[in-house]
Amino acid sequence: MPVEVDETAILLALGRAITARRDELGLSQRGLATEAGLDRVFLRGIEDGTRKATVVTLIRLATALDTTAAALLADC
């Protein structure tokens, strides 16, 4: 039987973690998107939990935020 997870809650928690870290660093969405090589609209979707980030995208974001993917996922 497959493992049950609340995908919506996970995506929202990840988005909150990215937004919080971005705010700590004083970065705009545009600034973070540029640093991570992403489109700003895509980043907005990740932050609001409506878009899914690949592992590579998550690592790009973590690197741009001077943290780790594990730290961003800690509350998921």
N, CA, C and O atoms as a GROMACS GRO file, in nm:
protein
  304
    1MET      N    1   0.084  -0.118   0.000
    1MET     CA    2   0.000   0.000   0.000
    1MET      C    3   0.090   0.125   0.000
    1MET      O    4   0.186   0.132   0.076
    2PRO      N    5   0.059   0.223  -0.085
    2PRO     CA    6   0.142   0.344  -0.093
    2PRO      C    7   0.138   0.427   0.035
    2PRO      O    8   0.039   0.428   0.108
    3VAL      N    9   0.246   0.495   0.058
    3VAL     CA   10   0.255   0.586   0.173
    3VAL      C   11   0.165   0.707   0.146
    3VAL      O   12   0.167   0.763   0.036
    4GLU      N   13   0.088   0.745   0.245
    4GLU     CA   14   0.001   0.862   0.234
    4GLU      C   15   0.076   0.986   0.283
    4GLU      O   16   0.132   0.986   0.393
    5VAL      N   17   0.076   1.090   0.202
    5VAL     CA   18   0.133   1.219   0.243
    5VAL      C   19   0.037   1.329   0.203
    5VAL      O   20  -0.039   1.315   0.107
    6ASP      N   21   0.041   1.437   0.275
    6ASP     CA   22  -0.041   1.553   0.243
    6ASP      C   23   0.042   1.644   0.153
    6ASP      O   24   0.114   1.732   0.201
    7GLU      N   25   0.030   1.623   0.023
    7GLU     CA   26   0.111   1.696  -0.074
    7GLU      C   27   0.092   1.847  -0.062
    7GLU      O   28   0.188   1.923  -0.070
    8THR      N   29  -0.031   1.889  -0.044
    8THR     CA   30  -0.059   2.033  -0.032
    8THR      C   31   0.014   2.093   0.087
    8THR      O   32   0.075   2.199   0.076
    9ALA      N   33   0.009   2.025   0.201
    9ALA     CA   34   0.077   2.075   0.321
    9ALA      C   35   0.228   2.081   0.300
    9ALA      O   36   0.293   2.175   0.346
   10ILE      N   37   0.283   1.982   0.233
   10ILE     CA   38   0.427   1.980   0.207
   10ILE      C   39   0.467   2.098   0.118
   10ILE      O   40   0.563   2.168   0.148
   11LEU      N   41   0.392   2.118   0.010
   11LEU     CA   42   0.424   2.228  -0.082
   11LEU      C   43   0.410   2.363  -0.014
   11LEU      O   44   0.492   2.453  -0.037
   12LEU      N   45   0.308   2.378   0.069
   12LEU     CA   46   0.290   2.505   0.142
   12LEU      C   47   0.403   2.528   0.242
   12LEU      O   48   0.453   2.640   0.254
   13ALA      N   49   0.443   2.424   0.313
   13ALA     CA   50   0.552   2.438   0.411
   13ALA      C   51   0.683   2.472   0.342
   13ALA      O   52   0.759   2.556   0.392
   14LEU      N   53   0.711   2.409   0.230
   14LEU     CA   54   0.832   2.441   0.155
   14LEU      C   55   0.828   2.585   0.107
   14LEU      O   56   0.927   2.658   0.118
   15GLY      N   57   0.716   2.626   0.054
   15GLY     CA   58   0.702   2.764   0.007
   15GLY      C   59   0.723   2.865   0.119
   15GLY      O   60   0.788   2.967   0.099
   16ARG      N   61   0.668   2.835   0.236
   16ARG     CA   62   0.686   2.925   0.351
   16ARG      C   63   0.833   2.932   0.392
   16ARG      O   64   0.884   3.039   0.426
   17ALA      N   65   0.902   2.819   0.387
   17ALA     CA   66   1.043   2.816   0.425
   17ALA      C   67   1.128   2.898   0.328
   17ALA      O   68   1.217   2.972   0.370
   18ILE      N   69   1.100   2.885   0.200
   18ILE     CA   70   1.174   2.962   0.100
   18ILE      C   71   1.147   3.111   0.117
   18ILE      O   72   1.240   3.192   0.115
   19THR      N   73   1.021   3.146   0.135
   19THR     CA   74   0.985   3.287   0.153
   19THR      C   75   1.050   3.345   0.278
   19THR      O   76   1.102   3.456   0.275
   20ALA      N   77   1.047   3.270   0.388
   20ALA     CA   78   1.105   3.318   0.513
   20ALA      C   79   1.255   3.342   0.498
   20ALA      O   80   1.307   3.444   0.543
   21ARG      N   81   1.324   3.248   0.436
   21ARG     CA   82   1.469   3.263   0.418
   21ARG      C   83   1.499   3.379   0.323
   21ARG      O   84   1.592   3.456   0.347
   22ARG      N   85   1.421   3.392   0.218
   22ARG     CA   86   1.439   3.503   0.124
   22ARG      C   87   1.421   3.636   0.196
   22ARG      O   88   1.500   3.729   0.177
   23ASP      N   89   1.318   3.645   0.280
   23ASP     CA   90   1.294   3.767   0.357
   23ASP      C   91   1.407   3.795   0.455
   23ASP      O   92   1.447   3.911   0.472
   24GLU      N   93   1.460   3.690   0.521
   24GLU     CA   94   1.573   3.707   0.613
   24GLU      C   95   1.692   3.772   0.542
   24GLU      O   96   1.762   3.854   0.600
   25LEU      N   97   1.711   3.734   0.417
   25LEU     CA   98   1.826   3.785   0.341
   25LEU      C   99   1.796   3.916   0.270
   25LEU      O  100   1.884   3.976   0.208
   26GLY      N  101   1.671   3.961   0.279
   26GLY     CA  102   1.634   4.086   0.214
   26GLY      C  103   1.629   4.078   0.062
   26GLY      O  104   1.650   4.178  -0.007
   27LEU      N  105   1.601   3.959   0.010
   27LEU     CA  106   1.594   3.939  -0.134
   27LEU      C  107   1.451   3.954  -0.184
   27LEU      O  108   1.356   3.913  -0.116
   28SER      N  109   1.436   4.011  -0.301
   28SER     CA  110   1.305   4.013  -0.367
   28SER      C  111   1.286   3.880  -0.439
   28SER      O  112   1.381   3.804  -0.457
   29GLN      N  113   1.163   3.852  -0.479
   29GLN     CA  114   1.140   3.733  -0.560
   29GLN      C  115   1.222   3.740  -0.688
   29GLN      O  116   1.283   3.641  -0.728
   30ARG      N  117   1.225   3.855  -0.750
   30ARG     CA  118   1.301   3.870  -0.875
   30ARG      C  119   1.450   3.844  -0.850
   30ARG      O  120   1.515   3.777  -0.930
   31GLY      N  121   1.503   3.897  -0.739
   31GLY     CA  122   1.644   3.876  -0.708
   31GLY      C  123   1.676   3.730  -0.685
   31GLY      O  124   1.776   3.680  -0.736
   32LEU      N  125   1.592   3.661  -0.609
   32LEU     CA  126   1.615   3.519  -0.585
   32LEU      C  127   1.600   3.439  -0.713
   32LEU      O  128   1.681   3.351  -0.742
   33ALA      N  129   1.498   3.470  -0.791
   33ALA     CA  130   1.477   3.398  -0.917
   33ALA      C  131   1.598   3.413  -1.008
   33ALA      O  132   1.643   3.316  -1.069
   34THR      N  133   1.651   3.533  -1.016
   34THR     CA  134   1.769   3.557  -1.100
   34THR      C  135   1.888   3.477  -1.048
   34THR      O  136   1.957   3.411  -1.126
   35GLU      N  137   1.912   3.481  -0.917
   35GLU     CA  138   2.024   3.407  -0.857
   35GLU      C  139   2.012   3.257  -0.881
   35GLU      O  140   2.112   3.189  -0.904
   36ALA      N  141   1.890   3.206  -0.876
   36ALA     CA  142   1.868   3.061  -0.889
   36ALA      C  143   1.847   3.018  -1.034
   36ALA      O  144   1.836   2.899  -1.062
   37GLY      N  145   1.841   3.114  -1.126
   37GLY     CA  146   1.821   3.080  -1.267
   37GLY      C  147   1.679   3.037  -1.297
   37GLY      O  148   1.656   2.952  -1.383
   38LEU      N  149   1.582   3.096  -1.227
   38LEU     CA  150   1.441   3.061  -1.244
   38LEU      C  151   1.361   3.181  -1.293
   38LEU      O  152   1.405   3.295  -1.281
   39ASP      N  153   1.245   3.154  -1.348
   39ASP     CA  154   1.150   3.258  -1.382
   39ASP      C  155   1.082   3.304  -1.253
   39ASP      O  156   1.047   3.221  -1.169
   40ARG      N  157   1.062   3.434  -1.238
   40ARG     CA  158   1.001   3.487  -1.116
   40ARG      C  159   0.861   3.432  -1.093
   40ARG      O  160   0.823   3.405  -0.979
   41VAL      N  161   0.783   3.416  -1.199
   41VAL     CA  162   0.647   3.364  -1.184
   41VAL      C  163   0.650   3.219  -1.134
   41VAL      O  164   0.566   3.179  -1.053
   42PHE      N  165   0.746   3.142  -1.182
   42PHE     CA  166   0.761   3.004  -1.134
   42PHE      C  167   0.798   3.004  -0.985
   42PHE      O  168   0.743   2.926  -0.907
   43LEU      N  169   0.890   3.091  -0.946
   43LEU     CA  170   0.928   3.102  -0.805
   43LEU      C  171   0.807   3.140  -0.721
   43LEU      O  172   0.787   3.085  -0.613
   44ARG      N  173   0.728   3.234  -0.768
   44ARG     CA  174   0.608   3.274  -0.694
   44ARG      C  175   0.518   3.153  -0.672
   44ARG      O  176   0.463   3.136  -0.563
   45GLY      N  177   0.503   3.069  -0.773
   45GLY     CA  178   0.421   2.949  -0.760
   45GLY      C  179   0.477   2.852  -0.657
   45GLY      O  180   0.401   2.790  -0.582
   46ILE      N  181   0.609   2.838  -0.654
   46ILE     CA  182   0.671   2.752  -0.553
   46ILE      C  183   0.645   2.809  -0.414
   46ILE      O  184   0.609   2.737  -0.321
   47GLU      N  185   0.663   2.940  -0.400
   47GLU     CA  186   0.643   3.003  -0.269
   47GLU      C  187   0.498   2.996  -0.222
   47GLU      O  188   0.473   2.985  -0.102
   48ASP      N  189   0.404   3.001  -0.314
   48ASP     CA  190   0.264   2.994  -0.269
   48ASP      C  191   0.208   2.852  -0.272
   48ASP      O  192   0.089   2.831  -0.246
   49GLY      N  193   0.293   2.754  -0.302
   49GLY     CA  194   0.254   2.613  -0.294
   49GLY      C  195   0.174   2.560  -0.410
   49GLY      O  196   0.117   2.452  -0.401
   50THR      N  197   0.170   2.634  -0.520
   50THR     CA  198   0.093   2.588  -0.636
   50THR      C  199   0.179   2.524  -0.744
   50THR      O  200   0.126   2.467  -0.839
   51ARG      N  201   0.312   2.534  -0.731
   51ARG     CA  202   0.404   2.473  -0.827
   51ARG      C  203   0.497   2.380  -0.752
   51ARG      O  204   0.532   2.405  -0.636
   52LYS      N  205   0.538   2.273  -0.818
   52LYS     CA  206   0.630   2.176  -0.758
   52LYS      C  207   0.772   2.202  -0.807
   52LYS      O  208   0.795   2.223  -0.926
   53ALA      N  209   0.865   2.202  -0.715
   53ALA     CA  210   1.007   2.220  -0.748
   53ALA      C  211   1.072   2.083  -0.764
   53ALA      O  212   1.049   1.993  -0.684
   54THR      N  213   1.154   2.068  -0.867
   54THR     CA  214   1.234   1.947  -0.880
   54THR      C  215   1.345   1.950  -0.776
   54THR      O  216   1.368   2.053  -0.711
   55VAL      N  217   1.413   1.839  -0.760
   55VAL     CA  218   1.525   1.834  -0.666
   55VAL      C  219   1.632   1.934  -0.710
   55VAL      O  220   1.690   2.003  -0.626
   56VAL      N  221   1.659   1.941  -0.838
   56VAL     CA  222   1.761   2.034  -0.888
   56VAL      C  223   1.720   2.178  -0.859
   56VAL      O  224   1.802   2.259  -0.816
   57THR      N  225   1.593   2.211  -0.882
   57THR     CA  226   1.544   2.346  -0.853
   57THR      C  227   1.555   2.376  -0.704
   57THR      O  228   1.595   2.486  -0.666
   58LEU      N  229   1.522   2.281  -0.621
   58LEU     CA  230   1.532   2.300  -0.476
   58LEU      C  231   1.677   2.327  -0.436
   58LEU      O  232   1.702   2.414  -0.352
   59ILE      N  233   1.770   2.256  -0.494
   59ILE     CA  234   1.911   2.277  -0.462
   59ILE      C  235   1.958   2.413  -0.514
   59ILE      O  236   2.036   2.481  -0.446
   60ARG      N  237   1.912   2.453  -0.631
   60ARG     CA  238   1.945   2.587  -0.682
   60ARG      C  239   1.895   2.695  -0.586
   60ARG      O  240   1.967   2.790  -0.554
   61LEU      N  241   1.772   2.680  -0.541
   61LEU     CA  242   1.714   2.777  -0.448
   61LEU      C  243   1.792   2.778  -0.316
   61LEU      O  244   1.825   2.885  -0.264
   62ALA      N  245   1.820   2.661  -0.263
   62ALA     CA  246   1.894   2.653  -0.137
   62ALA      C  247   2.031   2.719  -0.150
   62ALA      O  248   2.073   2.792  -0.060
   63THR      N  249   2.099   2.694  -0.260
   63THR     CA  250   2.231   2.753  -0.281
   63THR      C  251   2.220   2.905  -0.289
   63THR      O  252   2.300   2.976  -0.228
   64ALA      N  253   2.123   2.955  -0.363
   64ALA     CA  254   2.102   3.100  -0.375
   64ALA      C  255   2.065   3.162  -0.241
   64ALA      O  256   2.092   3.279  -0.216
   65LEU      N  257   2.001   3.083  -0.154
   65LEU     CA  258   1.960   3.130  -0.022
   65LEU      C  259   2.065   3.103   0.085
   65LEU      O  260   2.041   3.127   0.204
   66ASP      N  261   2.182   3.052   0.044
   66ASP     CA  262   2.291   3.022   0.136
   66ASP      C  263   2.245   2.930   0.249
   66ASP      O  264   2.271   2.956   0.367
   67THR      N  265   2.176   2.824   0.210
   67THR     CA  266   2.129   2.724   0.305
   67THR      C  267   2.132   2.588   0.235
   67THR      O  268   2.190   2.575   0.127
   68THR      N  269   2.070   2.489   0.294
   68THR     CA  270   2.064   2.356   0.233
   68THR      C  271   1.920   2.320   0.201
   68THR      O  272   1.825   2.375   0.257
   69ALA      N  273   1.906   2.226   0.110
   69ALA     CA  274   1.773   2.175   0.079
   69ALA      C  275   1.712   2.113   0.204
   69ALA      O  276   1.592   2.127   0.229
   70ALA      N  277   1.793   2.044   0.282
   70ALA     CA  278   1.743   1.981   0.406
   70ALA      C  279   1.685   2.085   0.501
   70ALA      O  280   1.582   2.062   0.563
   71ALA      N  281   1.751   2.200   0.511
   71ALA     CA  282   1.700   2.305   0.600
   71ALA      C  283   1.566   2.357   0.550
   71ALA      O  284   1.476   2.384   0.630
   72LEU      N  285   1.552   2.372   0.418
   72LEU     CA  286   1.425   2.421   0.363
   72LEU      C  287   1.313   2.319   0.382
   72LEU      O  288   1.196   2.356   0.393
   73LEU      N  289   1.350   2.192   0.384
   73LEU     CA  290   1.250   2.084   0.398
   73LEU      C  291   1.224   2.044   0.544
   73LEU      O  292   1.138   1.960   0.570
   74ALA      N  293   1.296   2.103   0.636
   74ALA     CA  294   1.290   2.059   0.777
   74ALA      C  295   1.149   2.059   0.835
   74ALA      O  296   1.117   1.971   0.915
   75ASP      N  297   1.066   2.154   0.798
   75ASP     CA  298   0.931   2.162   0.855
   75ASP      C  299   0.824   2.099   0.767
   75ASP      O  300   0.704   2.113   0.792
   76CYS      N  301   0.868   2.030   0.664
   76CYS     CA  302   0.772   1.966   0.574
   76CYS      C  303   0.733   1.833   0.633
   76CYS      O  304   0.652   1.761   0.574
   0.00000   0.00000   0.00000
